[in-house]
Every structure is written in structure tokens, then in C-alpha cells.
Amino acid sequence: MRSKIRLHIQRMVANLFEGAFSSYLNATRGIELDELRQYQPGDEFRAIDWKATARTGVLHVRLKLVDKRTNIFFLIDRSGSKKFGSTNFTKEDIQSSIISILVQSATETGNLVSFITFTDRIEKYLPPQSGQKESIRIAENIMYDRNKGILTDINCAFEFLNGMQFTPSLVFVLSDFLAPFNYEKSLKSLVKKHDVIPVIISDIREETLPKTRGFVAIKDLETQSVKYLDLSKGLFANSQHFNLFSKLNLDYLTLMTDQNEEQWTRALSDFFDKRMRRRSRIKR
């Protein structure tokens, strides 16, 4: 499963440079063998796969993914609401697990990874660096750093990255997006420069409540205020960020705290599968 995720990330990296997920280098060089196909006029002689040719009686060439490296940014929401979890895991647990999987996959082929943690301010910025062991160590430790803020301002993270001069990069945004909707303009700017993938981390109790009568007291982990919810009325669904993602044609993934790491990993792999197939259909 994790090897599939690594391959998907390599394809997305190739896409940033070549403009297509099916970008290949028809030669013996490249990152990894992707597939074989019949020889076409113009293919390099060195790309011929003689074993496949002998087996089928038809000339076949090896297609390899374009050997490119890029920056991969992780924008990590560290506000107080990440401590919440109504089941076995908190949102913070999901963040830690997903970041570990993605960092390991991204650094296996030499890509640079960078971390930006934020609350209602930029908490920490770690510039792009290579090296798998060091990157994984940083990814593990960054989740335990003490923060100055507990509120959420996603706009500050988008503006921070917009202010940097980087070549097209992959940008993973890990947040529950329970925040002021003040980032439409900055996200639009970010999408023009980079390939942005929102990873929405949610809890079932933020979407639905038991159907009954009565009131329940809840404490906001960011403002620390106590509120009372009328269980007979249910919850108000905030869909502004979903509408914006759709408007910007962004692929996004939602992960829930009532899932486990195996389910998170599978959901991530399936997300990349669907994303690649959809993008391929659009290009055709």
C-alpha cells in the first residue's frame, strides 16, 4: 500500500514538470519502471525491452517516470481543535500518521520536504531539505512542539507560502478547516503556483449528533468557551471550504477519527488512484 503511495507521489512530481501524469522518459534513465508498451517511431533504441520483445515477438519499450525532484510542503494546522477526538483517535493522531506516510514516500526518491505549522499565526517554518531519516525525525518531533497560539487562521499559512519564491511544488494542507473563511483569495493565488491537496481531518461528532431531545454542554478547545447545544436541532454544516475546493477544481481527501491507520493509508492510496484516473480522462 505504501509503495503505491510512493509511486503516486512520483507521478505527481513528474506532472509538475511535464504537465501530465503520464509523462515518461523513454530511456534507460529515470526513477522507476512504470509499464511496457509496443515500440513507436521515434522511441529510443536503448528503451527497447528485449525480454518482452522475445516473449511477444513484437518490439516493446520500457517507459520510466521522469526523473525530477521537487519541493513538497506540509502545511500543518496545530490549533487547539486538533486535540479533539470522540473515538479512539484524535485529529492530531491522524496528522502524525499521514505526515509520516507521506514524508517517507516523498523522500525515498530524493524530493525535498518542508514543514509549515500554524495556528492563528505561523508557529514554525522548516525550509526544504533532503534526507529520509532526518525528515522523518523532524516530522515526528514537530507534532510535539509547543505552540504560541490555539486559534486557527488558515489564511496566514497560505499567505506565508505565497510570499516565497519556489518552483511549482506539491502542497499538502492538513486541517479540519474549522476556521474563519478568510482564505479564498490566498488559496486562489497558491493554486496558480502549486499543486495543492487539502487533507480534511474530521470527527463524526462535528458532523452529526445523537437524535434525541435535550441539551449538551461542549467546550471549545480553541476559545475555551462553554456552549450548550440543542440536540433536537442537530448541527449546522459548514460547507464553504468544500464549495471553494470545487470552484478551484481541487482534489481533496477527508479522513475521520473513527478510522484506524490501515484505513487512513488505504483512503490515501485510493484517493491518489482516483485522482490520477480523473486527471488522465481530462487530458484525453
C-alpha positions in Angstrom: 0.0 0.0 0.0 2.8 2.4 0.9 4.7 1.6 -2.2 1.6 2.6 -4.2 1.6 5.9 -2.4 5.3 6.5 -3.2 4.6 5.8 -6.9 1.7 8.2 -6.9 3.8 10.9 -5.4 6.5 10.3 -8.0 3.8 10.7 -10.7 2.6 14.0 -9.2 6.2 15.3 -9.1 6.6 14.4 -12.8 3.3 16.2 -13.5 4.6 19.4 -12.0 7.5 19.5 -14.5 5.9 17.9 -17.6 2.2 18.9 -17.3 0.8 15.4 -17.4 0.6 12.5 -15.0 1.5 10.2 -17.9 4.8 12.0 -18.5 7.6 9.5 -19.2 11.2 9.4 -20.1 11.6 6.7 -22.8 15.1 5.7 -22.0 17.1 3.6 -19.5 17.3 6.5 -17.2 14.5 7.6 -14.8 13.1 6.9 -11.4 11.2 3.7 -11.8 9.9 1.3 -14.4 6.2 2.1 -14.9 5.0 0.0 -17.8 5.8 -1.6 -21.2 4.2 -0.7 -24.5 4.8 -1.5 -28.1 7.5 0.4 -29.9 6.5 3.6 -31.7 8.5 5.5 -34.3 10.8 8.0 -32.5 11.3 5.8 -29.4 14.9 5.5 -28.3 16.7 2.3 -29.3 18.0 2.0 -25.7 14.5 1.8 -24.3 13.7 -1.5 -26.1 12.9 -4.3 -23.6 14.4 -7.3 -25.3 12.8 -9.9 -22.9 9.3 -8.6 -23.6 10.2 -8.4 -27.3 11.4 -12.0 -27.4 8.4 -13.2 -25.4 5.7 -11.5 -27.6 7.5 -11.3 -31.0 6.8 -7.6 -31.1 9.1 -4.7 -30.2 8.4 -3.3 -26.8 9.9 -0.3 -25.0 10.2 0.4 -21.3 8.5 3.6 -20.0 10.0 5.2 -17.0 8.8 8.1 -14.8 10.5 11.4 -15.4 13.5 11.7 -13.1 12.6 15.0 -11.4 12.8 16.3 -7.9 10.7 19.0 -6.3 9.7 20.6 -3.0 6.9 19.0 -1.1 5.3 21.3 1.6 3.3 20.2 4.5 1.1 23.0 5.9 0.0 21.6 9.3 -2.8 23.1 11.4 -1.7 22.9 15.1 -4.6 24.8 16.6 -6.4 23.6 19.7 -9.1 21.7 17.9 -6.6 19.1 16.8 -6.7 17.7 20.3 -10.3 16.6 19.7 -11.4 13.1 19.1 -14.7 11.4 20.2 -13.5 7.9 19.4 -10.2 6.1 19.7 -8.1 8.7 17.9 -7.7 12.5 17.9 -7.2 14.6 14.8 -3.6 15.0 15.9 -3.2 11.3 15.7 -4.3 11.3 12.0 -2.0 14.2 11.2 1.0 12.4 12.7 0.2 9.2 10.9 -0.5 10.7 7.4 2.6 13.0 7.6 4.8 10.1 8.4 3.5 8.1 5.5 3.8 11.0 3.0 7.3 12.1 4.2 8.6 8.6 3.9 7.2 8.2 0.4 8.4 11.6 -0.7 11.9 11.3 0.5 12.6 7.8 -0.9 13.3 9.4 -4.3 15.2 12.4 -3.1 12.4 15.0 -3.0 12.8 17.9 -0.7 10.3 18.3 2.2 9.4 21.4 4.1 7.1 22.0 7.1 5.0 25.0 8.0 3.0 24.7 11.2 0.4 27.3 12.0 -2.4 28.3 14.5 -3.6 31.8 14.2 0.0 32.6 13.3 3.0 30.9 11.7 4.4 28.7 14.5 7.4 27.2 12.7 8.9 27.1 9.2 11.5 24.4 8.3 13.0 25.1 4.8 13.1 22.3 2.2 15.6 19.6 2.9 16.5 16.1 1.7 17.4 13.0 3.7 14.8 10.5 4.6 15.9 9.7 8.2 16.3 13.4 9.2 13.0 14.3 7.5 11.1 11.5 9.3 12.6 12.5 12.6 11.5 16.1 12.1 8.0 15.0 11.1 7.7 13.0 14.3 9.0 15.8 16.6 7.2 18.7 15.0 3.8 17.3 16.3 5.0 17.7 19.9 6.3 21.3 19.7 4.6 23.8 22.0 2.6 26.5 20.2 2.1 30.1 21.0 -1.5 30.2 19.6 -4.5 27.9 19.9 -6.9 29.6 17.4 -6.9 29.0 13.7 -6.1 31.2 10.7 -5.5 29.2 7.6 -5.1 32.4 5.6 -1.8 33.2 7.4 -0.3 29.9 6.2 -1.4 30.4 2.6 -0.1 34.0 2.5 3.2 32.9 4.1 3.8 30.3 1.3 2.6 32.7 -1.4 5.3 35.1 -0.2 8.1 32.6 -1.0 9.7 32.2 -4.4 9.6 28.5 -5.2 9.2 26.5 -8.4 6.0 24.5 -8.7 5.6 22.3 -5.7 3.3 19.8 -4.0 1.5 21.3 -1.1 -0.4 19.2 1.4 -2.7 21.1 3.8 -3.7 19.1 6.8 -6.5 20.8 8.8 -10.1 20.4 9.9 -10.9 23.7 8.1 -12.9 24.8 11.1 -11.7 28.3 10.8 -12.7 31.8 9.6 -13.4 31.7 5.9 -10.9 34.4 5.0 -8.5 32.5 2.7 -10.3 32.4 -0.6 -8.0 34.9 -2.3 -4.8 33.5 -0.9 -5.8 29.9 -1.8 -6.6 31.0 -5.4 -3.1 32.5 -5.6 -1.5 29.4 -4.1 -3.3 27.1 -6.6 -1.9 29.1 -9.5 1.6 28.4 -8.4 1.4 24.9 -6.9 -0.4 21.6 -6.8 -2.5 21.9 -3.6 -4.1 19.0 -1.9 -6.3 19.7 1.1 -6.5 16.8 3.6 -9.5 17.4 5.8 -9.4 15.8 9.2 -12.8 15.5 10.9 -14.7 13.8 13.7 -18.1 12.3 13.4 -19.4 14.5 16.4 -18.6 17.6 14.3 -21.0 16.4 11.7 -23.8 14.6 13.5 -25.2 14.3 17.0 -27.4 11.6 18.5 -31.0 12.1 17.6 -32.6 12.9 21.0 -34.0 15.8 23.0 -32.1 17.8 25.5 -29.0 20.0 25.7 -25.4 19.1 26.0 -22.5 21.3 27.2 -19.5 21.5 25.0 -16.1 23.2 25.4 -14.4 24.9 22.5 -10.8 23.7 22.6 -9.6 26.9 20.9 -11.6 29.7 22.7 -12.1 27.6 25.9 -15.7 28.9 26.0 -18.5 26.6 27.0 -21.6 26.4 24.9 -24.9 24.5 25.0 -26.2 22.6 22.0 -29.9 21.7 21.5 -29.7 18.1 20.4 -33.1 18.2 18.8 -31.8 20.7 16.2 -28.7 19.0 15.1 -25.6 20.7 13.8 -25.1 23.4 11.2 -22.9 22.0 8.4 -20.2 24.5 7.2 -19.6 23.8 3.5 -17.8 27.0 2.5 -14.4 25.3 2.1 -16.0 22.4 0.1 -17.6 24.9 -2.3 -14.3 26.7 -2.7 -12.4 23.5 -3.4 -14.9 22.6 -6.1 -14.7 26.1 -7.6 -10.9 25.8 -7.8 -11.1 22.2 -9.1 -9.1 20.9 -6.2 -9.0 17.2 -5.3 -9.3 16.8 -1.5 -9.4 14.0 0.9 -11.4 13.6 4.1 -10.2 11.4 7.0 -12.2 10.5 10.1 -11.1 9.9 13.7 -13.2 6.7 13.9 -11.0 5.1 11.3 -7.6 3.4 12.0 -4.2 3.8 10.4 -4.8 1.0 7.9 -8.0 2.7 6.8 -6.2 6.1 6.6 -3.5 4.6 4.5 -5.9 2.8 2.2 -8.0 6.0 1.8 -4.9 7.9 0.8 -3.9 5.3 -1.8 -7.5 5.2 -3.2 -7.6 9.0 -3.3 -4.4 9.1 -5.4 -5.7 6.3 -7.7 -9.0 8.2 -8.4 -7.1 11.5 -8.8 -4.8 10.0 -11.4 -7.6 8.4 -13.4 -9.7 11.6 -13.3 -6.8 13.7 -14.5 -6.0 11.2 -17.2 -9.6 11.4 -18.6 -9.5 15.2 -18.6 -6.2 15.2 -20.6 -7.7 12.9 -23.2 
